[in-house]
Amino acid sequence: MYRLARRFARAEATRNGRFIVAASFRVGIGYDIHRLAEDRRLILGGVTIDYPLGLVGHSDGDVVLHAVTDALLGAAGLPDIGDLFPDTDQAYKDIDSSKLLADAIAKVAEAGFAPNNIDLVVHAEKPKLSEHKQAIAASLAALTGLNISEVSVKAKTNEGLGPLGHADGIACTASVSIIRSNGD
Ligand code: MG
């Protein structure tokens, strides 16, 4: 990966006549939270998880994909998920959030970047996610074109504190790096 970054950095230097490392590699952060309720499917990172409650949202409520999408868009300096896919637009009602992520990846590609790695934390008191982390990482890798070794999924409880600690909802904090993909 480091060699790849250096290659793109050199390409950038050739084109612009100066050496710009920072322009070739960028980082973004995303956060999302949704309430848990009955009569909803629980979908995290594109993976359906067997649980009596699911996340409420205009879309499918997938907090993991929403946080990752926002982190990607932020890294590229693009408008955020709420601006691009407003919850007042019926086109996004109950939409599979992987479609929003694919759309964001296309916009990031237009801006000249590709996903490089994902690191995220799911904040969930219930259900216990330890047995689902690998499946979520594999799903994210497939959706973003990354290797599974470039995707990290961590799950944390909120130690019983506050609404998250009372299992009223699930949140996700994601960090995503992107690398210049049109350097040559
Ligand atoms: Mg959301």
Backbone and ligand atoms as CSV (ligand in chain L), in Angstrom:
chain,resi,resn,atom,element,x,y,z
A,1,MET,N,N,0.830,-1.203,0.000
A,1,MET,CA,C,0.000,0.000,0.000
A,1,MET,C,C,0.871,1.263,0.000
A,2,TYR,N,N,1.947,1.224,0.803
A,2,TYR,CA,C,2.824,2.385,0.888
A,2,TYR,C,C,3.464,2.670,-0.470
A,3,ARG,N,N,3.874,1.570,-1.149
A,3,ARG,CA,C,4.469,1.744,-2.484
A,3,ARG,C,C,3.452,2.360,-3.437
A,4,LEU,N,N,2.197,1.884,-3.302
A,4,LEU,CA,C,1.117,2.405,-4.147
A,4,LEU,C,C,0.952,3.907,-3.906
A,5,ALA,N,N,0.903,4.302,-2.649
A,5,ALA,CA,C,0.740,5.717,-2.296
A,5,ALA,C,C,1.881,6.542,-2.883
A,6,ARG,N,N,3.090,5.997,-2.790
A,6,ARG,CA,C,4.240,6.745,-3.318
A,6,ARG,C,C,4.150,6.882,-4.833
A,7,ARG,N,N,3.642,5.817,-5.486
A,7,ARG,CA,C,3.523,5.880,-6.945
A,7,ARG,C,C,2.545,6.993,-7.336
A,8,PHE,N,N,1.396,7.059,-6.643
A,8,PHE,CA,C,0.414,8.090,-6.945
A,8,PHE,C,C,0.953,9.470,-6.579
A,9,ALA,N,N,1.713,9.545,-5.518
A,9,ALA,CA,C,2.282,10.827,-5.121
A,9,ALA,C,C,3.246,11.321,-6.190
A,10,ARG,N,N,4.045,10.388,-6.757
A,10,ARG,CA,C,4.973,10.794,-7.820
A,10,ARG,C,C,4.204,11.241,-9.063
A,11,ALA,N,N,3.128,10.499,-9.407
A,11,ALA,CA,C,2.334,10.864,-10.578
A,11,ALA,C,C,1.769,12.264,-10.408
A,12,GLU,N,N,1.303,12.549,-9.212
A,12,GLU,CA,C,0.766,13.872,-8.921
A,12,GLU,C,C,1.871,14.923,-9.088
A,13,ALA,N,N,3.075,14.571,-8.659
A,13,ALA,CA,C,4.190,15.506,-8.774
A,13,ALA,C,C,4.510,15.783,-10.243
A,14,THR,N,N,4.467,14.739,-11.081
A,14,THR,CA,C,4.774,14.914,-12.495
A,14,THR,C,C,3.783,15.854,-13.164
A,15,ARG,N,N,2.519,15.654,-12.861
A,15,ARG,CA,C,1.478,16.428,-13.523
A,15,ARG,C,C,1.502,17.899,-13.100
A,16,ASN,N,N,1.708,18.115,-11.818
A,16,ASN,CA,C,1.628,19.481,-11.292
A,16,ASN,C,C,2.982,20.166,-11.161
A,17,GLY,N,N,4.032,19.411,-11.387
A,17,GLY,CA,C,5.357,19.997,-11.268
A,17,GLY,C,C,5.785,20.231,-9.835
A,18,ARG,N,N,5.043,19.677,-8.880
A,18,ARG,CA,C,5.476,19.743,-7.487
A,18,ARG,C,C,4.983,18.507,-6.756
A,19,PHE,N,N,5.538,18.285,-5.597
A,19,PHE,CA,C,5.318,17.041,-4.878
A,19,PHE,C,C,4.244,17.246,-3.816
A,20,ILE,N,N,3.050,16.676,-4.058
A,20,ILE,CA,C,1.944,16.856,-3.116
A,20,ILE,C,C,1.520,15.493,-2.573
A,21,VAL,N,N,2.016,15.134,-1.405
A,21,VAL,CA,C,1.651,13.850,-0.814
A,21,VAL,C,C,0.245,13.923,-0.227
A,22,ALA,N,N,-0.075,15.032,0.425
A,22,ALA,CA,C,-1.349,15.145,1.126
A,22,ALA,C,C,-2.534,14.987,0.194
A,23,ALA,N,N,-2.392,15.413,-1.058
A,23,ALA,CA,C,-3.514,15.352,-1.994
A,23,ALA,C,C,-3.819,13.923,-2.423
A,24,SER,N,N,-2.908,12.989,-2.172
A,24,SER,CA,C,-3.087,11.633,-2.649
A,24,SER,C,C,-3.751,10.712,-1.641
A,25,PHE,N,N,-3.915,11.169,-0.433
A,25,PHE,CA,C,-4.381,10.297,0.633
A,25,PHE,C,C,-5.169,11.132,1.627
A,26,ARG,N,N,-6.424,10.772,1.845
A,26,ARG,CA,C,-7.261,11.599,2.711
A,26,ARG,C,C,-8.079,10.726,3.654
A,27,VAL,N,N,-8.549,11.334,4.743
A,27,VAL,CA,C,-9.274,10.601,5.778
A,27,VAL,C,C,-10.582,11.319,6.085
A,28,GLY,N,N,-11.646,10.529,6.320
A,28,GLY,CA,C,-12.934,11.107,6.708
A,28,GLY,C,C,-13.527,10.372,7.891
A,29,ILE,N,N,-14.460,11.046,8.565
A,29,ILE,CA,C,-15.146,10.433,9.706
A,29,ILE,C,C,-16.648,10.523,9.485
A,30,GLY,N,N,-17.347,9.487,9.931
A,30,GLY,CA,C,-18.809,9.485,9.823
A,30,GLY,C,C,-19.438,8.941,11.092
A,31,TYR,N,N,-20.631,9.424,11.406
A,31,TYR,CA,C,-21.360,8.957,12.589
A,31,TYR,C,C,-22.832,8.884,12.245
A,32,ASP,N,N,-23.504,7.867,12.795
A,32,ASP,CA,C,-24.956,7.808,12.626
A,32,ASP,C,C,-25.575,7.057,13.793
A,33,ILE,N,N,-26.839,7.348,14.064
A,33,ILE,CA,C,-27.573,6.667,15.122
A,33,ILE,C,C,-29.028,6.528,14.686
A,34,HIS,N,N,-29.618,5.370,14.959
A,34,HIS,CA,C,-31.038,5.154,14.675
A,34,HIS,C,C,-31.681,4.450,15.865
A,35,ARG,N,N,-32.968,4.701,16.038
A,35,ARG,CA,C,-33.736,4.057,17.099
A,35,ARG,C,C,-34.092,2.628,16.719
A,36,LEU,N,N,-34.171,1.757,17.739
A,36,LEU,CA,C,-34.655,0.396,17.540
A,36,LEU,C,C,-36.158,0.353,17.770
A,37,ALA,N,N,-36.862,-0.397,16.928
A,37,ALA,CA,C,-38.314,-0.525,17.083
A,37,ALA,C,C,-38.771,-1.865,16.518
A,38,GLU,N,N,-40.003,-2.213,16.856
A,38,GLU,CA,C,-40.578,-3.461,16.353
A,38,GLU,C,C,-40.939,-3.321,14.875
A,39,ASP,N,N,-41.135,-4.458,14.252
A,39,ASP,CA,C,-41.566,-4.522,12.844
A,39,ASP,C,C,-40.557,-3.895,11.880
A,40,ARG,N,N,-39.294,-3.989,12.245
A,40,ARG,CA,C,-38.216,-3.548,11.348
A,40,ARG,C,C,-37.165,-4.642,11.328
A,41,ARG,N,N,-36.512,-4.816,10.166
A,41,ARG,CA,C,-35.381,-5.755,10.104
A,41,ARG,C,C,-34.133,-5.046,10.609
A,42,LEU,N,N,-33.298,-5.768,11.339
A,42,LEU,CA,C,-32.025,-5.188,11.785
A,42,LEU,C,C,-30.956,-5.496,10.742
A,43,ILE,N,N,-30.462,-4.434,10.083
A,43,ILE,CA,C,-29.436,-4.584,9.048
A,43,ILE,C,C,-28.240,-3.723,9.431
A,44,LEU,N,N,-27.097,-4.349,9.572
A,44,LEU,CA,C,-25.867,-3.629,9.941
A,44,LEU,C,C,-24.771,-3.957,8.935
A,45,GLY,N,N,-24.277,-2.955,8.256
A,45,GLY,CA,C,-23.222,-3.171,7.273
A,45,GLY,C,C,-23.684,-4.045,6.118
A,46,GLY,N,N,-24.992,-4.022,5.838
A,46,GLY,CA,C,-25.535,-4.837,4.760
A,46,GLY,C,C,-25.867,-6.261,5.180
A,47,VAL,N,N,-25.652,-6.581,6.459
A,47,VAL,CA,C,-25.911,-7.936,6.969
A,47,VAL,C,C,-27.191,-7.924,7.806
A,48,THR,N,N,-28.125,-8.803,7.470
A,48,THR,CA,C,-29.360,-8.916,8.256
A,48,THR,C,C,-29.090,-9.775,9.492
A,49,ILE,N,N,-29.420,-9.209,10.653
A,49,ILE,CA,C,-29.122,-9.871,11.926
A,49,ILE,C,C,-30.434,-10.265,12.605
A,50,ASP,N,N,-30.462,-11.489,13.083
A,50,ASP,CA,C,-31.674,-12.015,13.706
A,50,ASP,C,C,-31.856,-11.380,15.087
A,51,TYR,N,N,-32.873,-10.508,15.190
A,51,TYR,CA,C,-33.140,-9.797,16.444
A,51,TYR,C,C,-34.595,-9.332,16.385
A,52,PRO,N,N,-35.284,-9.299,17.506
A,52,PRO,CA,C,-36.713,-8.947,17.457
A,52,PRO,C,C,-36.980,-7.511,17.009
A,53,LEU,N,N,-35.999,-6.635,17.147
A,53,LEU,CA,C,-36.169,-5.227,16.786
A,53,LEU,C,C,-35.262,-4.862,15.613
A,54,GLY,N,N,-35.629,-3.773,14.914
A,54,GLY,CA,C,-34.791,-3.278,13.825
A,54,GLY,C,C,-34.671,-1.775,13.914
A,55,LEU,N,N,-33.841,-1.198,13.052
A,55,LEU,CA,C,-33.584,0.242,13.129
A,55,LEU,C,C,-34.571,1.030,12.283
A,56,VAL,N,N,-35.123,2.069,12.904
A,56,VAL,CA,C,-36.097,2.928,12.237
A,56,VAL,C,C,-35.357,3.937,11.382
A,57,GLY,N,N,-35.838,4.129,10.158
A,57,GLY,CA,C,-35.212,5.133,9.295
A,57,GLY,C,C,-36.011,5.293,8.024
A,58,HIS,N,N,-35.754,6.393,7.321
A,58,HIS,CA,C,-36.409,6.607,6.028
A,58,HIS,C,C,-35.944,5.527,5.044
A,59,SER,N,N,-34.652,5.188,5.151
A,59,SER,CA,C,-34.103,4.091,4.344
A,59,SER,C,C,-34.244,2.805,5.172
A,60,ASP,N,N,-33.333,1.853,4.967
A,60,ASP,CA,C,-33.394,0.622,5.758
A,60,ASP,C,C,-32.780,0.797,7.153
A,61,GLY,N,N,-32.286,2.019,7.458
A,61,GLY,CA,C,-31.787,2.321,8.807
A,61,GLY,C,C,-30.425,1.734,9.130
A,62,ASP,N,N,-29.658,1.356,8.114
A,62,ASP,CA,C,-28.356,0.710,8.347
A,62,ASP,C,C,-27.326,1.746,8.802
A,63,VAL,N,N,-27.177,1.894,10.119
A,63,VAL,CA,C,-26.279,2.926,10.656
A,63,VAL,C,C,-24.831,2.727,10.223
A,64,VAL,N,N,-24.441,1.464,10.048
A,64,VAL,CA,C,-23.043,1.196,9.678
A,64,VAL,C,C,-22.771,1.726,8.263
A,65,LEU,N,N,-23.645,1.386,7.333
A,65,LEU,CA,C,-23.435,1.870,5.960
A,65,LEU,C,C,-23.578,3.391,5.877
A,66,HIS,N,N,-24.466,3.954,6.693
A,66,HIS,CA,C,-24.618,5.416,6.673
A,66,HIS,C,C,-23.353,6.102,7.191
A,67,ALA,N,N,-22.781,5.573,8.269
A,67,ALA,CA,C,-21.558,6.172,8.818
A,67,ALA,C,C,-20.392,6.023,7.841
A,68,VAL,N,N,-20.285,4.856,7.216
A,68,VAL,CA,C,-19.202,4.624,6.246
A,68,VAL,C,C,-19.383,5.539,5.028
A,69,THR,N,N,-20.614,5.663,4.565
A,69,THR,CA,C,-20.894,6.524,3.412
A,69,THR,C,C,-20.522,7.970,3.718
A,70,ASP,N,N,-20.897,8.448,4.905
A,70,ASP,CA,C,-20.568,9.822,5.274
A,70,ASP,C,C,-19.055,10.024,5.420
A,71,ALA,N,N,-18.370,9.025,5.953
A,71,ALA,CA,C,-16.915,9.126,6.102
A,71,ALA,C,C,-16.238,9.205,4.733
A,72,LEU,N,N,-16.716,8.392,3.793
A,72,LEU,CA,C,-16.166,8.417,2.425
A,72,LEU,C,C,-16.386,9.778,1.780
A,73,LEU,N,N,-17.626,10.263,1.882
A,73,LEU,CA,C,-17.961,11.554,1.271
A,73,LEU,C,C,-17.145,12.667,1.921
A,74,GLY,N,N,-17.013,12.593,3.240
A,74,GLY,CA,C,-16.239,13.614,3.956
A,74,GLY,C,C,-14.777,13.618,3.544
A,75,ALA,N,N,-14.211,12.425,3.388
A,75,ALA,CA,C,-12.802,12.333,2.979
A,75,ALA,C,C,-12.577,12.995,1.627
A,76,ALA,N,N,-13.570,12.862,0.745
A,76,ALA,CA,C,-13.445,13.430,-0.605
A,76,ALA,C,C,-13.883,14.893,-0.664
A,77,GLY,N,N,-14.366,15.425,0.471
A,77,GLY,CA,C,-14.810,16.818,0.490
A,77,GLY,C,C,-16.126,17.023,-0.231
A,78,LEU,N,N,-16.953,15.979,-0.283
A,78,LEU,CA,C,-18.239,16.051,-0.978
A,78,LEU,C,C,-19.367,16.334,0.020
A,79,PRO,N,N,-20.548,16.740,-0.463
A,79,PRO,CA,C,-21.700,16.950,0.435
A,79,PRO,C,C,-22.015,15.662,1.204
A,80,ASP,N,N,-22.650,15.800,2.378
A,80,ASP,CA,C,-22.864,14.608,3.205
A,80,ASP,C,C,-24.097,13.821,2.768
A,81,ILE,N,N,-24.316,12.710,3.439
A,81,ILE,CA,C,-25.371,11.767,3.043
A,81,ILE,C,C,-26.755,12.412,3.098
A,82,GLY,N,N,-26.955,13.296,4.086
A,82,GLY,CA,C,-28.246,13.967,4.214
A,82,GLY,C,C,-28.500,14.942,3.076
A,83,ASP,N,N,-27.429,15.555,2.566
A,83,ASP,CA,C,-27.561,16.477,1.433
A,83,ASP,C,C,-27.805,15.716,0.132
A,84,LEU,N,N,-27.068,14.606,-0.040
A,84,LEU,CA,C,-27.162,13.855,-1.303
A,84,LEU,C,C,-28.427,13.016,-1.395
A,85,PHE,N,N,-28.840,12.448,-0.247
A,85,PHE,CA,C,-29.993,11.536,-0.243
A,85,PHE,C,C,-30.986,11.993,0.824
A,86,PRO,N,N,-31.686,13.112,0.615
A,86,PRO,CA,C,-32.533,13.676,1.672
A,86,PRO,C,C,-33.680,12.754,2.080
A,87,ASP,N,N,-33.982,12.737,3.396
A,87,ASP,CA,C,-35.031,11.827,3.867
A,87,ASP,C,C,-36.429,12.358,3.562
A,88,THR,N,N,-36.478,13.506,2.883
A,88,THR,CA,C,-37.776,14.018,2.411
A,88,THR,C,C,-38.079,13.508,0.998
A,89,ASP,N,N,-37.085,12.849,0.381
A,89,ASP,CA,C,-37.232,12.359,-0.986
A,89,ASP,C,C,-37.766,10.924,-0.963
A,90,GLN,N,N,-38.941,10.716,-1.542
A,90,GLN,CA,C,-39.560,9.378,-1.534
A,90,GLN,C,C,-38.717,8.344,-2.285
A,91,ALA,N,N,-37.801,8.824,-3.130
A,91,ALA,CA,C,-36.935,7.890,-3.875
A,91,ALA,C,C,-36.079,7.057,-2.922
A,92,TYR,N,N,-35.842,7.583,-1.718
A,92,TYR,CA,C,-34.952,6.886,-0.780
A,92,TYR,C,C,-35.717,6.168,0.327
A,93,LYS,N,N,-37.059,6.128,0.210
A,93,LYS,CA,C,-37.882,5.456,1.218
A,93,LYS,C,C,-37.573,3.961,1.214
A,94,ASP,N,N,-37.167,3.447,2.403
A,94,ASP,CA,C,-36.873,2.019,2.593
A,94,ASP,C,C,-35.782,1.499,1.652
A,95,ILE,N,N,-34.970,2.409,1.106
A,95,ILE,CA,C,-33.948,1.984,0.136
A,95,ILE,C,C,-32.863,1.157,0.833
A,96,ASP,N,N,-32.347,0.183,0.097
A,96,ASP,CA,C,-31.199,-0.601,0.548
A,96,ASP,C,C,-30.003,0.359,0.623
A,97,SER,N,N,-29.439,0.533,1.819
A,97,SER,CA,C,-28.372,1.530,1.990
A,97,SER,C,C,-27.113,1.191,1.206
A,98,SER,N,N,-26.968,-0.064,0.769
A,98,SER,CA,C,-25.802,-0.388,-0.055
A,98,SER,C,C,-25.867,0.369,-1.381
A,99,LYS,N,N,-27.090,0.726,-1.817
A,99,LYS,CA,C,-27.221,1.527,-3.049
A,99,LYS,C,C,-26.708,2.955,-2.814
A,100,LEU,N,N,-26.960,3.487,-1.613
A,100,LEU,CA,C,-26.450,4.825,-1.282
A,100,LEU,C,C,-24.925,4.797,-1.224
A,101,LEU,N,N,-24.391,3.731,-0.627
A,101,LEU,CA,C,-22.931,3.597,-0.552
A,101,LEU,C,C,-22.331,3.491,-1.951
A,102,ALA,N,N,-22.954,2.688,-2.822
A,102,ALA,CA,C,-22.439,2.536,-4.193
A,102,ALA,C,C,-22.465,3.877,-4.925
A,103,ASP,N,N,-23.527,4.638,-4.705
A,103,ASP,CA,C,-23.635,5.960,-5.325
A,103,ASP,C,C,-22.529,6.882,-4.807
A,104,ALA,N,N,-22.281,6.824,-3.492
A,104,ALA,CA,C,-21.227,7.653,-2.895
A,104,ALA,C,C,-19.848,7.246,-3.427
A,105,ILE,N,N,-19.613,5.934,-3.551
A,105,ILE,CA,C,-18.322,5.468,-4.080
A,105,ILE,C,C,-18.127,5.987,-5.505
A,106,ALA,N,N,-19.203,6.007,-6.289
A,106,ALA,CA,C,-19.122,6.531,-7.665
A,106,ALA,C,C,-18.769,8.018,-7.649
A,107,LYS,N,N,-19.362,8.762,-6.720
A,107,LYS,CA,C,-19.057,10.196,-6.624
A,107,LYS,C,C,-17.616,10.416,-6.155
A,108,VAL,N,N,-17.161,9.573,-5.230
A,108,VAL,CA,C,-15.773,9.660,-4.756
A,108,VAL,C,C,-14.816,9.328,-5.914
A,109,ALA,N,N,-15.188,8.350,-6.738
A,109,ALA,CA,C,-14.363,7.988,-7.905
A,109,ALA,C,C,-14.303,9.145,-8.902
A,110,GLU,N,N,-15.445,9.829,-9.090
A,110,GLU,CA,C,-15.463,10.999,-9.977
A,110,GLU,C,C,-14.517,12.081,-9.470
A,111,ALA,N,N,-14.395,12.158,-8.143
A,111,ALA,CA,C,-13.487,13.131,-7.534
A,111,ALA,C,C,-12.041,12.650,-7.579
A,112,GLY,N,N,-11.810,11.419,-8.092
A,112,GLY,CA,C,-10.456,10.922,-8.301
A,112,GLY,C,C,-9.912,10.045,-7.193
A,113,PHE,N,N,-10.813,9.526,-6.341
A,113,PHE,CA,C,-10.335,8.724,-5.203
A,113,PHE,C,C,-11.044,7.381,-5.137
A,114,ALA,N,N,-10.401,6.427,-4.440
A,114,ALA,CA,C,-10.990,5.116,-4.183
A,114,ALA,C,C,-10.820,4.781,-2.701
A,115,PRO,N,N,-11.736,3.988,-2.126
A,115,PRO,CA,C,-11.584,3.592,-0.717
A,115,PRO,C,C,-10.241,2.898,-0.494
A,116,ASN,N,N,-9.652,3.157,0.668
A,116,ASN,CA,C,-8.347,2.572,0.997
A,116,ASN,C,C,-8.431,1.665,2.220
A,117,ASN,N,N,-9.122,2.123,3.253
A,117,ASN,CA,C,-9.411,1.244,4.388
A,117,ASN,C,C,-10.566,1.820,5.201
A,118,ILE,N,N,-11.176,0.948,5.986
A,118,ILE,CA,C,-12.303,1.326,6.846
A,118,ILE,C,C,-12.016,0.818,8.252
A,119,ASP,N,N,-12.246,1.676,9.224
A,119,ASP,CA,C,-12.173,1.261,10.628
A,119,ASP,C,C,-13.406,1.826,11.312
A,120,LEU,N,N,-14.161,0.969,11.982
A,120,LEU,CA,C,-15.394,1.486,12.584
A,120,LEU,C,C,-15.720,0.816,13.910
A,121,VAL,N,N,-16.554,1.532,14.665
A,121,VAL,CA,C,-17.072,1.017,15.935
A,121,VAL,C,C,-18.589,1.040,15.874
A,122,VAL,N,N,-19.218,-0.093,16.150
A,122,VAL,CA,C,-20.672,-0.133,16.303
A,122,VAL,C,C,-20.957,-0.040,17.802
A,123,HIS,N,N,-21.813,0.933,18.170
A,123,HIS,CA,C,-22.169,1.116,19.575
A,123,HIS,C,C,-23.532,0.461,19.784
A,124,ALA,N,N,-23.552,-0.711,20.383
A,124,ALA,CA,C,-24.801,-1.457,20.546
A,124,ALA,C,C,-24.793,-2.205,21.877
A,125,GLU,N,N,-25.763,-1.903,22.717
A,125,GLU,CA,C,-25.890,-2.672,23.959
A,125,GLU,C,C,-26.412,-4.074,23.636
A,126,LYS,N,N,-27.405,-4.107,22.736
A,126,LYS,CA,C,-27.986,-5.358,22.252
A,126,LYS,C,C,-28.300,-5.187,20.772
A,127,PRO,N,N,-28.239,-6.238,19.983
A,127,PRO,CA,C,-27.754,-7.565,20.348
A,127,PRO,C,C,-26.230,-7.590,20.450
A,128,LYS,N,N,-25.703,-8.638,21.030
A,128,LYS,CA,C,-24.260,-8.816,21.062
A,128,LYS,C,C,-23.770,-9.047,19.627
A,129,LEU,N,N,-22.779,-8.287,19.217
A,129,LEU,CA,C,-22.377,-8.326,17.805
A,129,LEU,C,C,-21.079,-9.090,17.549
A,130,SER,N,N,-20.469,-9.626,18.619
A,130,SER,CA,C,-19.164,-10.276,18.428
A,130,SER,C,C,-19.215,-11.364,17.357
A,131,GLU,N,N,-20.322,-12.117,17.315
A,131,GLU,CA,C,-20.395,-13.203,16.339
A,131,GLU,C,C,-20.737,-12.703,14.933
A,132,HIS,N,N,-21.051,-11.417,14.802
A,132,HIS,CA,C,-21.434,-10.874,13.484
A,132,HIS,C,C,-20.353,-9.967,12.879
A,133,LYS,N,N,-19.325,-9.671,13.650
A,133,LYS,CA,C,-18.327,-8.692,13.183
A,133,LYS,C,C,-17.661,-9.116,11.879
A,134,GLN,N,N,-17.318,-10.394,11.777
A,134,GLN,CA,C,-16.633,-10.867,10.570
A,134,GLN,C,C,-17.540,-10.780,9.348
A,135,ALA,N,N,-18.807,-11.122,9.541
A,135,ALA,CA,C,-19.753,-11.062,8.415
A,135,ALA,C,C,-19.941,-9.614,7.964
A,136,ILE,N,N,-19.992,-8.694,8.928
A,136,ILE,CA,C,-20.149,-7.275,8.579
A,136,ILE,C,C,-18.909,-6.780,7.837
A,137,ALA,N,N,-17.730,-7.187,8.319
A,137,ALA,CA,C,-16.481,-6.779,7.650
A,137,ALA,C,C,-16.437,-7.335,6.227
A,138,ALA,N,N,-16.846,-8.588,6.053
A,138,ALA,CA,C,-16.838,-9.206,4.719
A,138,ALA,C,C,-17.813,-8.483,3.792
A,139,SER,N,N,-18.964,-8.114,4.329
A,139,SER,CA,C,-19.952,-7.395,3.531
A,139,SER,C,C,-19.409,-6.028,3.110
A,140,LEU,N,N,-18.806,-5.312,4.057
A,140,LEU,CA,C,-18.239,-3.992,3.748
A,140,LEU,C,C,-17.124,-4.108,2.711
A,141,ALA,N,N,-16.292,-5.144,2.842
A,141,ALA,CA,C,-15.211,-5.349,1.873
A,141,ALA,C,C,-15.795,-5.551,0.477
A,142,ALA,N,N,-16.843,-6.367,0.395
A,142,ALA,CA,C,-17.464,-6.631,-0.907
A,142,ALA,C,C,-18.090,-5.365,-1.489
A,143,LEU,N,N,-18.706,-4.562,-0.633
A,143,LEU,CA,C,-19.397,-3.356,-1.113
A,143,LEU,C,C,-18.434,-2.252,-1.537
A,144,THR,N,N,-17.231,-2.255,-0.967
A,144,THR,CA,C,-16.291,-1.163,-1.239
A,144,THR,C,C,-15.116,-1.588,-2.117
A,145,GLY,N,N,-15.013,-2.878,-2.422
A,145,GLY,CA,C,-13.909,-3.354,-3.237
A,145,GLY,C,C,-12.604,-3.467,-2.480
A,146,LEU,N,N,-12.694,-3.474,-1.151
A,146,LEU,CA,C,-11.492,-3.608,-0.329
A,146,LEU,C,C,-11.248,-5.076,0.026
A,147,ASN,N,N,-10.008,-5.372,0.443
A,147,ASN,CA,C,-9.734,-6.679,1.026
A,147,ASN,C,C,-10.255,-6.678,2.455
A,148,ILE,N,N,-10.582,-7.848,2.954
A,148,ILE,CA,C,-11.134,-7.913,4.307
A,148,ILE,C,C,-10.102,-7.444,5.341
A,149,SER,N,N,-8.821,-7.581,5.006
A,149,SER,CA,C,-7.776,-7.111,5.926
A,149,SER,C,C,-7.737,-5.587,6.012
A,150,GLU,N,N,-8.449,-4.917,5.094
A,150,GLU,CA,C,-8.480,-3.453,5.094
A,150,GLU,C,C,-9.753,-2.906,5.744
A,151,VAL,N,N,-10.541,-3.817,6.315
A,151,VAL,CA,C,-11.795,-3.425,6.968
A,151,VAL,C,C,-11.784,-3.928,8.406
A,152,SER,N,N,-11.956,-3.009,9.345
A,152,SER,CA,C,-11.986,-3.377,10.756
A,152,SER,C,C,-13.348,-3.020,11.342
A,153,VAL,N,N,-13.987,-3.994,11.972
A,153,VAL,CA,C,-15.291,-3.776,12.618
A,153,VAL,C,C,-15.152,-4.105,14.097
A,154,LYS,N,N,-15.420,-3.103,14.919
A,154,LYS,CA,C,-15.393,-3.316,16.370
A,154,LYS,C,C,-16.792,-3.072,16.930
A,155,ALA,N,N,-17.133,-3.781,17.978
A,155,ALA,CA,C,-18.445,-3.601,18.609
A,155,ALA,C,C,-18.230,-3.268,20.074
A,156,LYS,N,N,-18.950,-2.236,20.519
A,156,LYS,CA,C,-18.843,-1.804,21.917
A,156,LYS,C,C,-20.232,-1.663,22.510
A,157,THR,N,N,-20.395,-2.048,23.759
A,157,THR,CA,C,-21.615,-1.678,24.476
A,157,THR,C,C,-21.411,-0.259,24.998
A,158,ASN,N,N,-22.488,0.313,25.523
A,158,ASN,CA,C,-22.359,1.650,26.119
A,158,ASN,C,C,-22.346,1.569,27.638
A,159,GLU,N,N,-21.993,0.369,28.138
A,159,GLU,CA,C,-21.875,0.149,29.590
A,159,GLU,C,C,-23.153,0.522,30.333
A,160,GLY,N,N,-24.301,0.343,29.675
A,160,GLY,CA,C,-25.581,0.614,30.322
A,160,GLY,C,C,-25.919,2.087,30.474
A,161,LEU,N,N,-25.089,2.956,29.910
A,161,LEU,CA,C,-25.268,4.400,30.109
A,161,LEU,C,C,-26.103,5.028,28.983
A,162,GLY,N,N,-27.071,5.835,29.363
A,162,GLY,CA,C,-27.823,6.618,28.383
A,162,GLY,C,C,-28.704,5.769,27.478
A,163,PRO,N,N,-29.318,6.416,26.455
A,163,PRO,CA,C,-30.225,5.704,25.553
A,163,PRO,C,C,-29.568,4.513,24.839
A,164,LEU,N,N,-28.319,4.682,24.410
A,164,LEU,CA,C,-27.636,3.557,23.764
A,164,LEU,C,C,-27.438,2.423,24.756
A,165,GLY,N,N,-27.113,2.789,25.981
A,165,GLY,CA,C,-26.904,1.793,27.029
A,165,GLY,C,C,-28.179,1.075,27.421
A,166,HIS,N,N,-29.332,1.720,27.168
A,166,HIS,CA,C,-30.624,1.083,27.438
A,166,HIS,C,C,-31.142,0.346,26.205
A,167,ALA,N,N,-30.287,0.218,25.196
A,167,ALA,CA,C,-30.630,-0.519,23.958
A,167,ALA,C,C,-31.818,0.105,23.232
A,168,ASP,N,N,-31.949,1.422,23.338
A,168,ASP,CA,C,-33.016,2.118,22.601
A,168,ASP,C,C,-32.631,2.325,21.138
A,169,GLY,N,N,-31.355,2.205,20.827
A,169,GLY,CA,C,-30.903,2.406,19.459
A,169,GLY,C,C,-29.515,1.832,19.260
A,170,ILE,N,N,-29.009,1.978,18.051
A,170,ILE,CA,C,-27.651,1.545,17.716
A,170,ILE,C,C,-26.982,2.690,16.958
A,171,ALA,N,N,-25.710,2.921,17.261
A,171,ALA,CA,C,-24.952,3.980,16.588
A,171,ALA,C,C,-23.693,3.391,15.962
A,172,CYS,N,N,-23.092,4.160,15.078
A,172,CYS,CA,C,-21.834,3.720,14.465
A,172,CYS,C,C,-20.934,4.926,14.226
A,173,THR,N,N,-19.668,4.778,14.561
A,173,THR,CA,C,-18.641,5.768,14.238
A,173,THR,C,C,-17.669,5.112,13.263
A,174,ALA,N,N,-17.434,5.761,12.128
A,174,ALA,CA,C,-16.576,5.159,11.107
A,174,ALA,C,C,-15.489,6.133,10.667
A,175,SER,N,N,-14.327,5.588,10.432
A,175,SER,CA,C,-13.227,6.339,9.837
A,175,SER,C,C,-12.837,5.627,8.541
A,176,VAL,N,N,-12.729,6.403,7.479
A,176,VAL,CA,C,-12.407,5.822,6.175
A,176,VAL,C,C,-11.282,6.630,5.548
A,177,SER,N,N,-10.291,5.949,4.999
A,177,SER,CA,C,-9.283,6.663,4.213
A,177,SER,C,C,-9.502,6.347,2.740
A,178,ILE,N,N,-9.144,7.314,1.908
A,178,ILE,CA,C,-9.256,7.146,0.456
A,178,ILE,C,C,-7.907,7.508,-0.170
A,179,ILE,N,N,-7.655,6.904,-1.318
A,179,ILE,CA,C,-6.374,7.128,-1.991
A,179,ILE,C,C,-6.670,7.597,-3.430
A,180,ARG,N,N,-5.809,8.448,-3.936
A,180,ARG,CA,C,-6.047,8.964,-5.288
A,180,ARG,C,C,-5.970,7.803,-6.287
A,181,SER,N,N,-6.969,7.734,-7.144
A,181,SER,CA,C,-7.049,6.594,-8.072
A,181,SER,C,C,-6.815,7.003,-9.517
A,182,ASN,N,N,-6.664,8.293,-9.782
A,182,ASN,CA,C,-6.451,8.741,-11.167
A,182,ASN,C,C,-5.118,9.484,-11.283
A,183,GLY,N,N,-4.123,8.950,-10.526
A,183,GLY,CA,C,-2.839,9.653,-10.464
A,183,GLY,C,C,-1.993,9.490,-11.703
A,184,ASP,N,N,-2.375,8.505,-12.567
A,184,ASP,CA,C,-1.532,8.349,-13.748
A,184,ASP,C,C,-2.364,8.260,-15.020
L,1,MG,MG,MG,-28.909,7.174,8.974
